[in-house]
Amino acid sequence: MKQLKKTLAILLCAGLMCGLTGCGNSGDAADNGTVNDGTIDDAGDAIRDGADDAGDAIRDGVDDAGDAVRDGADDLDGDVQNNSDNRTNR
């Protein structure tokens, strides 16, 4: 079974190497008519900005969750104190 997996992995790698080699391009942009118009840079900036916004939203959510846990713990502490006072007043 291990030999079969190893053989399949080697065949897969060999197939990928052949496919990637066959689809390669040795020419540069001047030879094949492609032009770099900067849209890739703009897309990269948009993705980076979106990731920053998502990161900020996650940080805010974690902070809010931490605050809620802290408030809940404080409420429990107050409840324990009230229970203690109620038992003393009986």
Contacts in CASP RR format, 6 or more apart in sequence:
PFRMAT RR
TARGET T0000
AUTHOR 0000-0000-0000
METHOD contacts of the structure
MODEL  1
MKQLKKTLAILLCAGLMCGLTGCGNSGDAADNGTVNDGTIDDAGDAIRDG
ADDAGDAIRDGVDDAGDAVRDGADDLDGDVQNNSDNRTNR
25 32 0 8 1.000
29 35 0 8 1.000
29 36 0 8 1.000
END
